[in-house]
Amino acid sequence: MSNDVCEIFAASVAAHGDRTAVQTADREVSYAELDRWTDTIAARLQQATSGSDRPAVIFLEQPLGTIAAILGGVKAGVIIAPLDPEQPVQRLRKLVAAADPCVILHDAATAAAVAALEARDACSLSIEPLEQAGATADTRPFSRTARDPDSPTYIFFTSGSTGEPKGILGRYKAIGQFANWERKALGLGDGVRVSQLTNPSFDAILRDLFTPWAVGGVVCVPPSRNIIADATGFAQWLGSARVSLLHTIPSTLRILMRALESHNAQQPAALKQICVAGEPLLPADVARFSRLFGDSVALFNFYGPSETTMIKLFHEVQAKDAERASVPIGKPIDGTRVVILDARQRPVGTGMIGEIYIRTPYRSLGYYKRPDLTAQCVSSRVR
């Protein structure tokens, strides 16, 4: 199967045009509707960027518009840099300065805040609601062109907890490769309904979107991403939205388990698979999970730095993992090789401590406009 994510999405549109592609608290958007809407966004982006290699910052409050802007940007062949408008303005200014965008996409809720970003000579572009898609008189047809699989496609910034945030520049082919791998590894079909809890400023949002779209599934968007603050409400939403695949972090899984342990919520009936990443999964978590879910839900532990694009190792968790000192991060996904090396970059023996080195043609293109940091990364852990 092709790793061209636009071809993958187009195939789902052709096969499942009338089916729901995105479901929010108050509406359902079909594949055909999403395709037309994002074609309009792509056309306007191509017109606004005029072939510039500078990125387009996505700065929207509404999750549905953010999702459409991400897909529209990928279709347009521009580099997208999704940001979270709820972050402090000082941090947003730093991120925008580092990205140096040629255009900032916004919605009605964030239009007034664009000026505060102090973007150098960047134009602003309003994302119209779905109902108005295609109604703009000056919108030119969307130009579909062949894509270089290694072309830069997105920028996601590191947290900056150890210094200034760094932008990670991702390859086009890596998105489709991951979606195809997860579809195959988890045995996903067109009935899959995937949670979309990830903040848009993290690369994990790509798997929330493109994995279900690869099989004609549904992206399920909660009323608010803050729903996880209410353990019972979170469990109830998973049930009412009929989420079958939950992408999340271990701490959010603990929130769900706490709701089930308190008997304030029932186990979501449609939930069949949970994939966690971003934090260590603890043996104690596995013990609780086994007690609450038994064999009715499969749990996967994902691992991979953003520099390698989403995740590159996975482990299907077993009840016996509760007895380990730590839960394994597992084996490499397709197209990835992992070696454990010592301080002199020599392979270590079984049971010995070393550092993980990831080798894959699907890694990122490095740190955006930071060749010095990219050289350090490529020569060390990620190759």
N, C-alpha and C positions, 0 to 999 in steps of 0.2 A: 504494500500500500504506500502511496505517495506520502512524503513528509511535508508537502506543501500545504500549509494550514489553510490557505484560501481555497485550494482545490478540495480539501477535506470538508470545509464548511459548505462549499457550493454543492458537493455531492449530497450532503444532508438536506440542503434546500430542495434539490431536485427530487429526492426520495421522500421527504417528510415536510413539504412546504406548508401544509395545513396544521401540522402539529405544533405544540407549544415549545418554543425555544427558551424563553425566559418567563418565569412566573414571579410576580411580586405580590404584596399584600392586597392590592386592589386591581390587578390586571394581568392578563396573559398575552404575550406577544408571540406570534407564530414565526416559524422560520422564514416564510415568505415576507412577512412584515418587517422582520429584523433585517433581512437581506436588502430590501428596498431602502429602509431608513439608513443603513450603514453605507449603502452605495451613494446616497445623497451626501452624507458626511465626508466620505472619501473624495467625492468630486469637489466639494468646497475646500477640503484640505489641499488637494492638488493645486487648485487655483490659488489658494492663499500662500502656499510655500514656493510655488513656481520653480521647482527643482532644487531648492535649497537643501543642503545637507545638515542644516541645523534642526534640532528636534521640535516637536510640538508638545507643549505641556498640556496635560489633561487636568483641569481644575474645576470639577463639578461637584455639587452637593448631592444631587439625585443619583442613587445607584444605577437606575435603569439607563440614564443618560451616560454615565461613566462607562458602563458595559458597552453601549453602542459606540462611544467615542474610541474605546480600545479597539474594537473590531474594525471600525471605519478607518482608523489610523493604520492598522496592519494592512487592510485592503489597499489603502492609498500608497503604501510603500514609503511612508515617512517614519522617522524614529519617534516613538511615543515615550513620554515621561509622565506617568500618572502620579499625581500628588494628592495628599489628603488635606482638604481645606480647613480641617479642624486642628491642624498643627499650629503651633505658635508662629506668628507672622515673621519673627526674626529668623526662625529656622527655614520657613518657606522662602524668604529672600535669599538665603544662602544657597538653597537648592536650585532656585531659578537662576541665580548668578552662575552656578556651576554648569547648569544645563545650557545656558545661553540660547534660549529658544527663538525661533523665528515667528512662532504663533502660540497663543494661549487659548485653549478651548475652554469655554465656561458656559454655565446656564444662567437662568434669571437670578437664582439665589446667590451666585458668586460674582456676578457682573461688576458690582460695586467694589469688590475686594481686589480685582485685578490690578488696579492702579497701585495698591499698597505693595505689590510684589516687586515693583521697581525694575521690571524687565527691560533690558536695553533694546531699543528699537524693535520690539516684538509687537505684532499686531494682535488684536483680540478677535476671536471668532465665536459667535454664539451657537451652541448646539440647540437646534429647534426640537420641540417635542415631536413625538412620533406622529401625531395627527397632522403636523405641518410638513413632514418630510416630503421633499420633492416639489413643494409649493413655491419655493424661492425662484423668482423669475430669472436671476442672473446665474443660476447654477448650471455649470457645463456638464456634459455627460462624463461619467466616471470612466477613466482610461485604465483598462486592465492590461498590465504588461507582465512579461515573464520576469520572475524574481531570481536573483542570484541566491542560492541557498545559504551562503555565508554572509549575506548583506546584513548590516546592523538594523535592528528593528525596535528595540526598546531600551530604556534606561530605568533602572531601579536603584535607589540609593541605599547604602548601608546605614545602620542606625547612627553611626558616628560616636558610639559609646567610648571608643578609645582615641578619639580625635575628630577631625572634620569628616563629615559624611562623604563617601566616595560613590560616584555613579558607576554602575556596572552595565556595560553595553552588551546586549544579547544578540545572538544570531537568529535569523529568520527560521532556519531549518530546525532549531532546537525545540520550538513550540510544538510543531507537528510531530516530531519524533517522540516527545514525551506523551502527547495525547494518544498516539498509536500504541506506545508501550503500555500505558495504564489500561487502555481499552482491552488489550490482549491479556495482560497479567492478571487483571481482576475479572476477566470474562464478562465485560459490560455489554449490555444490549440496548436497544432503543427505548426500553422502559426505564432506564436509569434516571434518577432524580438527584441532582448533586447540590449540596449546600453552597451558598456563596457568602461566607462569613469574613473572608480575608479583606483587610484594608487595601484599597487600591494602590497604595504606595509600596506594596510588597509583591515580589514576583510570583508568589503562590496564587495570586488571583488568576494567573494564566491557566493553571490546571483546573481551577473552579469553572472556568468558562469553556476552554477548548476541549477538555476531555468529554463532557457530555455532548458538545456539539459534534464531536467526531463520530458519534453513534446515533444521532437524532434524539438525544435525551434532553432533559430539562434542567436549566439553571434555576435554582430556588433561592430567591432573595427574601430575607426576613424583613419585617416592618422597620427594624433598626438593627445595625450591627451590635448595638449595646444590649441586645436581647439576652446575651449571655450573662449579664449582671443579675438576671432573674432566673435562677436555676429551674424553677417550675415552669415559668413561661417559655424558657428555651426548650425544655423537653416537650411541652405541649405544641410549640410551633413545629418542631421536627415531625411530630405525629400528624398535625393537620396539613402540613405541606407535603406529607408522604415522602420525605427524604429517604432515599435508599443508600446513598453514599455520602458520608460526612467527612469532609476535609477539615481538619482542625489542628490544634496544638494540645499537648497533654494537659495543660492547666484547664482548658475548656472541657476536655473529656472528664476531668475531675468534677467540674460543675454539674455536668449531666449525671454522673454517677451519684453525686450527692442528692440530686432531686429524686432519683430512683430509690436510693436508700431511705429517704425520709418518707417514702410512700405518698408524696404529694403529687406525683405524676406517674403515669404508666409508661412502660417501655414503648417507644415509637414503633408501631406495628410494621411499617415498611422498611425500617432500618436494617440493612444487611451487611454493610461494610463501613468501617471507620479507619481512616488513614491519618496518622498523627506525624507531625514533623515540627522542627523549629526549637524544640526543647527536649531534654532527656525524658524518655519514658521510663518510669521506675518499676522495679519488681513489685512494689506494693500496689502500683496501679494495675498491674496484670492480675494480681490476686483479687482485687475488687472487681475488675472487669469480668473475670471468670465466674465469680460468685453471682454477679448480676445478670450477665448475658449468656453464660454457658456456651453452647455451640451455635446459638441462634444468630450471632453477629461475628464476622471475621474482623480481626484487628491487625493492622499493618503499621510497622514502625518505619518511617521514611527518614533518610538522611542525605544531606547534600548542601554545601554552601551555595549562596546565590551566584558566586563566580562560575559555577558549573551548570547553571540554569536549573532552577527548581531542585529536584532530588536526583541522586545518582546511585543510591543503595536502598535496599528495602528488605524487610524481614516480616514474614507472617508470624505473628506472635502466637505462642502456644502456652497452655496453662503451666507447663513446667518452667517457663521463663520466670515465674514468680519466685522460684527457688535459686535463681542465679544472683550473682553479685551485681550484675547490670544486664539490661535487656540488649540483645544483639541489634546492630544496625543492618546486618544481613549481607546480602550479596549484590553485586552490581546489576543494574538494569541493562537492557540490550544496548550495545554500542558503547559500553563503558568497561574499562579495566581498572582494577584497584590493586595497589601493592603497598606493603607496609615496610618502611625503610627506617634504618637507624640514623643517628646524627651524621654519619658519613655517607648517607644515601645508599646503604647496602641493605639487601633484603634481610629481615629478621627471621629467626626460627619460630616454630609453633610455640605459642604461649609467651613469647617475649613481647616487650613493649616497644612500640615504634610509632611513626607518624604515617597518617594516611596520605597517599599520593593518588590522585584521580587522573586517569588518562582517557580522554574522549574527544572525538571530533565535534561534539555538541556543546562543548564548554562555551562560555561567553567570549567576547572579543577583548575582554580586559576592562580596565578602568577608563571611563570616558575622559579624554584629554589628560590622562596621567600615565604616559608611557613608562615613567620611572617605576611606578607601583606595579604596572602590568608586567614589566620585566622581572621584578622580584617574585611575583605570583607564579608566572609561567616556569621560572627556574626552580621553584620550590614545590609546593604541594599540588598545584593543578597544572596538568599538561595536556 
